[in-house]
Amino acid sequence: MGDILIVDDERDIRELVADILEDEGYTCRKAANSGECMAEVEKEPPSLMILDIWLKDSDMDGIDILKIAKRDYPGMPVIIISGHGNIEIAVAAIKQGAYDYIEKPFNIDQLMVVIGRAMETSRLRRENVELRRRDVEPPELIGNSPAFRTLKSSLEKVTKSNGRVMLTGPAGSGKELAARYIHANSGRAEHPFVTVGAAAIEPERMEEVLFGRESPERGIEPGLLEQADNGVLFFDEVADMPLGTQSKILRVLVDQTFTRVGGTEKVRVDIRVISSTNRDLTQLAADGIFRQELFHRLAVVPIDVPSLDDRREDIPELASFFLQMFNRQQGLPLRTLSEEATTLLQTTIWPGNIRQLKNMMERVLILSGGKGEIAAAELPGPDAAPADDQGRVVLSGSLATLPLREARELFEREYLLTQINRFGGNISRTASFVGMERSALHRKLKSLGVVTSSKQGARIAHLDEQPAG
């Protein structure tokens, strides 16, 4: 969960706080004075520091340590504790960058709440720093299938506008990458791209994270909306946003102003909003789970991001891209796919879409330890038909119960559907691969009730499309 450094000259306090935090799943380190504290920080900066103001037998007090910590490790939150507290010390600590101030004897529940908030704030900062670091190189869209070309054409049309975009599609299909592509090719490319992971933020913390907060003791803490000023705010899986927050976001979209939690003054921002969802927002709005007006304001330009199953032609290029990326970023072996492995990937079912393909490529490189081409046998095959120890394919229960004629027809239909979709609806390439004449393949497809389209690939015909006889 996180590494916390507890700095206090009282051994009982150090042990008590550490025991409580370790029971909650945190990893703790302890320091009794400024020397031990700085040694621990230099060895490995913690995720969070709990720091006493007054430290016996130390060259520095808590405020001195705080100044150094915020200078050298600005992203590390520091919670100040003291048994000699007063408002002047609290204000001094906050001005020097402390996340919060708690007076001894402290309430454990209060301490846990403050620690939880500090850790979440730290995590969000780290994530956004990492995301901005990735943005040094423009996001790369990979593919050449009809479905991909349609997607890229739609993205190109909205890059230069300021309209709100709603990206829909299954999980793992690349919706965030599409949002980053819009940002990187827009007039806001030099400004922040800030992600709001609606599902990752606790509902009761959502408004504070978005709008920020202010108080006489703590001053102003900007939220994600202010951090995204002049740039793009990306709502990832917006359907998970609490209803109460939805109404406040709606007001922000209307006039681009909001009020921080605990504040009274209006804050004005200039942001472009891009959202994503893998759920049916129209149905959620009809069910009262998502605000109808917010849906219409977010989905000014709806763009569908296709699943990997809808763009099987792109799988070899995507897999090759990931293999090269892991070699470049992690130093894993640079390998290529054999023809058999490529065929297997193109005929596999991908419920996790591009993310699943990426994870599979990384897993193969890590676990195989091999060199050269990746063989089909090295690929995990959860959707492949199992084989016994003599290499015979074990039939599924449904197929094994059918008469030979029906089983053969079912197999041929599914096999040809898979191959045609694999080649993006291209009949000539499919015929070449399966070893049939083009005209013979057309006749076979017609007899099996399969219709093809260069845009939609292959599908089973409706009853009124089925051939007679």
VENCOR-V850315 format. One record per residue. N is the residue number from 1. RES is the residue in three letters. SS is DSSP state (H for helix, E for strand, C for the rest). OMEGA is omega as a letter, one per 20 degrees, with the letter a starting at -180 (NA if undefined). Layout:
# VENCOR-V850315
n,res,ss,omega
N,RES,SS,OMEGA
N,RES,SS,OMEGA
This chain:
# VENCOR-V850315
n,res,ss,omega
1,MET,C,a
2,GLY,C,a
3,ASP,E,a
4,ILE,E,r
5,LEU,E,a
6,ILE,E,a
7,VAL,E,a
8,ASP,C,a
9,ASP,C,r
10,GLU,C,a
11,ARG,H,a
12,ASP,H,r
13,ILE,H,a
14,ARG,H,a
15,GLU,H,a
16,LEU,H,a
17,VAL,H,a
18,ALA,H,r
19,ASP,H,a
20,ILE,H,a
21,LEU,H,r
22,GLU,H,r
23,ASP,H,r
24,GLU,C,r
25,GLY,C,r
26,TYR,C,r
27,THR,E,a
28,CYS,E,r
29,ARG,E,a
30,LYS,E,r
31,ALA,E,a
32,ALA,C,a
33,ASN,C,a
34,SER,H,r
35,GLY,H,r
36,GLU,H,a
37,CYS,H,a
38,MET,H,r
39,ALA,H,r
40,GLU,H,a
41,VAL,H,a
42,GLU,H,r
43,LYS,H,r
44,GLU,C,r
45,PRO,C,a
46,PRO,C,r
47,SER,C,a
48,LEU,E,r
49,MET,E,r
50,ILE,E,a
51,LEU,E,r
52,ASP,E,r
53,ILE,C,a
54,TRP,C,a
55,LEU,C,r
56,LYS,C,r
57,ASP,C,a
58,SER,C,r
59,ASP,C,a
60,MET,C,r
61,ASP,C,a
62,GLY,H,a
63,ILE,H,r
64,ASP,H,r
65,ILE,H,r
66,LEU,H,a
67,LYS,H,a
68,ILE,H,a
69,ALA,H,a
70,LYS,H,r
71,ARG,H,a
72,ASP,H,a
73,TYR,C,a
74,PRO,C,a
75,GLY,C,a
76,MET,C,r
77,PRO,E,r
78,VAL,E,r
79,ILE,E,a
80,ILE,E,r
81,ILE,E,r
82,SER,E,r
83,GLY,C,a
84,HIS,C,a
85,GLY,C,r
86,ASN,C,a
87,ILE,H,a
88,GLU,H,r
89,ILE,H,r
90,ALA,H,r
91,VAL,H,r
92,ALA,H,a
93,ALA,H,a
94,ILE,H,r
95,LYS,H,r
96,GLN,C,r
97,GLY,C,r
98,ALA,C,r
99,TYR,C,a
100,ASP,E,a
101,TYR,E,r
102,ILE,E,a
103,GLU,E,r
104,LYS,C,i
105,PRO,C,a
106,PHE,C,r
107,ASN,C,a
108,ILE,H,r
109,ASP,H,r
110,GLN,H,r
111,LEU,H,a
112,MET,H,r
113,VAL,H,a
114,VAL,H,r
115,ILE,H,r
116,GLY,H,r
117,ARG,H,a
118,ALA,H,a
119,MET,H,r
120,GLU,H,r
121,THR,H,r
122,SER,H,a
123,ARG,H,a
124,LEU,H,r
125,ARG,H,a
126,ARG,H,a
127,GLU,H,a
128,ASN,H,r
129,VAL,H,r
130,GLU,H,r
131,LEU,H,r
132,ARG,H,r
133,ARG,H,r
134,ARG,H,a
135,ASP,C,r
136,VAL,C,r
137,GLU,C,a
138,PRO,C,r
139,PRO,C,a
140,GLU,C,r
141,LEU,C,a
142,ILE,C,r
143,GLY,C,r
144,ASN,C,a
145,SER,C,r
146,PRO,H,a
147,ALA,H,r
148,PHE,H,a
149,ARG,H,r
150,THR,H,r
151,LEU,H,a
152,LYS,H,r
153,SER,H,r
154,SER,H,r
155,LEU,H,r
156,GLU,H,a
157,LYS,H,a
158,VAL,H,a
159,THR,H,a
160,LYS,C,r
161,SER,C,r
162,ASN,C,a
163,GLY,C,r
164,ARG,C,a
165,VAL,E,r
166,MET,E,r
167,LEU,E,r
168,THR,E,r
169,GLY,C,a
170,PRO,C,r
171,ALA,C,r
172,GLY,C,a
173,SER,C,r
174,GLY,C,a
175,LYS,H,r
176,GLU,H,r
177,LEU,H,r
178,ALA,H,r
179,ALA,H,r
180,ARG,H,r
181,TYR,H,r
182,ILE,H,a
183,HIS,H,a
184,ALA,H,a
185,ASN,C,a
186,SER,C,r
187,GLY,C,r
188,ARG,C,a
189,ALA,C,a
190,GLU,C,a
191,HIS,C,a
192,PRO,C,r
193,PHE,E,a
194,VAL,E,a
195,THR,E,r
196,VAL,E,r
197,GLY,E,a
198,ALA,C,a
199,ALA,C,a
200,ALA,C,a
201,ILE,C,r
202,GLU,C,a
203,PRO,H,a
204,GLU,H,r
205,ARG,H,a
206,MET,H,a
207,GLU,H,r
208,GLU,H,r
209,VAL,H,a
210,LEU,H,a
211,PHE,H,a
212,GLY,C,r
213,ARG,E,r
214,GLU,E,r
215,SER,E,r
216,PRO,C,a
217,GLU,C,a
218,ARG,C,a
219,GLY,E,a
220,ILE,E,r
221,GLU,E,a
222,PRO,C,r
223,GLY,C,a
224,LEU,H,r
225,LEU,H,r
226,GLU,H,r
227,GLN,H,a
228,ALA,C,a
229,ASP,C,a
230,ASN,C,r
231,GLY,C,a
232,VAL,E,r
233,LEU,E,a
234,PHE,E,r
235,PHE,E,a
236,ASP,E,a
237,GLU,C,a
238,VAL,H,a
239,ALA,H,a
240,ASP,H,a
241,MET,C,r
242,PRO,C,a
243,LEU,H,a
244,GLY,H,r
245,THR,H,a
246,GLN,H,a
247,SER,H,r
248,LYS,H,r
249,ILE,H,r
250,LEU,H,r
251,ARG,H,r
252,VAL,H,a
253,LEU,H,a
254,VAL,H,a
255,ASP,H,r
256,GLN,C,r
257,THR,E,r
258,PHE,E,r
259,THR,E,r
260,ARG,C,r
261,VAL,E,a
262,GLY,C,a
263,GLY,C,r
264,THR,C,a
265,GLU,C,r
266,LYS,E,r
267,VAL,E,a
268,ARG,E,r
269,VAL,C,r
270,ASP,C,a
271,ILE,C,r
272,ARG,E,a
273,VAL,E,r
274,ILE,E,a
275,SER,E,r
276,SER,E,r
277,THR,E,r
278,ASN,C,a
279,ARG,C,a
280,ASP,C,a
281,LEU,H,r
282,THR,H,r
283,GLN,H,r
284,LEU,H,r
285,ALA,H,r
286,ALA,H,r
287,ASP,C,r
288,GLY,C,a
289,ILE,C,r
290,PHE,C,a
291,ARG,C,a
292,GLN,H,a
293,GLU,H,r
294,LEU,H,r
295,PHE,H,a
296,HIS,H,a
297,ARG,H,r
298,LEU,H,a
299,ALA,C,r
300,VAL,C,r
301,VAL,E,r
302,PRO,E,r
303,ILE,E,r
304,ASP,E,r
305,VAL,C,a
306,PRO,C,r
307,SER,C,r
308,LEU,H,r
309,ASP,H,a
310,ASP,H,a
311,ARG,H,a
312,ARG,H,r
313,GLU,H,a
314,ASP,H,a
315,ILE,H,r
316,PRO,H,a
317,GLU,H,r
318,LEU,H,a
319,ALA,H,r
320,SER,H,r
321,PHE,H,a
322,PHE,H,r
323,LEU,H,r
324,GLN,H,a
325,MET,H,a
326,PHE,H,r
327,ASN,H,a
328,ARG,H,a
329,GLN,H,a
330,GLN,H,a
331,GLY,C,r
332,LEU,C,a
333,PRO,C,r
334,LEU,C,a
335,ARG,C,r
336,THR,E,a
337,LEU,E,r
338,SER,C,r
339,GLU,H,r
340,GLU,H,r
341,ALA,H,r
342,THR,H,r
343,THR,H,r
344,LEU,H,r
345,LEU,H,a
346,GLN,H,r
347,THR,C,r
348,THR,C,r
349,ILE,C,a
350,TRP,C,r
351,PRO,C,r
352,GLY,C,r
353,ASN,H,a
354,ILE,H,r
355,ARG,H,r
356,GLN,H,r
357,LEU,H,r
358,LYS,H,r
359,ASN,H,r
360,MET,H,r
361,MET,H,r
362,GLU,H,a
363,ARG,H,a
364,VAL,H,a
365,LEU,H,a
366,ILE,H,a
367,LEU,H,a
368,SER,H,a
369,GLY,C,a
370,GLY,C,r
371,LYS,C,r
372,GLY,C,a
373,GLU,E,r
374,ILE,E,a
375,ALA,C,r
376,ALA,H,a
377,ALA,H,r
378,GLU,H,a
379,LEU,C,r
380,PRO,C,a
381,GLY,C,a
382,PRO,C,a
383,ASP,C,r
384,ALA,C,r
385,ALA,C,a
386,PRO,C,r
387,ALA,E,r
388,ASP,C,a
389,ASP,C,r
390,GLN,C,r
391,GLY,C,r
392,ARG,C,r
393,VAL,E,r
394,VAL,C,a
395,LEU,C,r
396,SER,C,a
397,GLY,H,a
398,SER,H,a
399,LEU,H,a
400,ALA,H,a
401,THR,C,a
402,LEU,C,r
403,PRO,C,a
404,LEU,H,a
405,ARG,H,a
406,GLU,H,r
407,ALA,H,a
408,ARG,H,r
409,GLU,H,r
410,LEU,H,r
411,PHE,H,a
412,GLU,H,r
413,ARG,H,a
414,GLU,H,r
415,TYR,H,a
416,LEU,H,r
417,LEU,H,a
418,THR,H,a
419,GLN,H,a
420,ILE,H,r
421,ASN,H,r
422,ARG,H,a
423,PHE,C,r
424,GLY,C,r
425,GLY,C,a
426,ASN,C,a
427,ILE,H,a
428,SER,H,a
429,ARG,H,r
430,THR,H,a
431,ALA,H,r
432,SER,H,a
433,PHE,H,a
434,VAL,H,r
435,GLY,C,r
436,MET,C,r
437,GLU,C,a
438,ARG,H,a
439,SER,H,r
440,ALA,H,r
441,LEU,H,r
442,HIS,H,a
443,ARG,H,r
444,LYS,H,r
445,LEU,H,r
446,LYS,H,a
447,SER,H,a
448,LEU,H,r
449,GLY,C,r
450,VAL,E,r
451,VAL,E,a
452,THR,E,r
453,SER,E,r
454,SER,C,r
455,LYS,C,a
456,GLN,C,a
457,GLY,E,a
458,ALA,E,r
459,ARG,E,r
460,ILE,E,a
461,ALA,C,r
462,HIS,C,a
463,LEU,H,a
464,ASP,H,r
465,GLU,H,a
466,GLN,C,r
467,PRO,C,a
468,ALA,C,r
469,GLY,C,NA
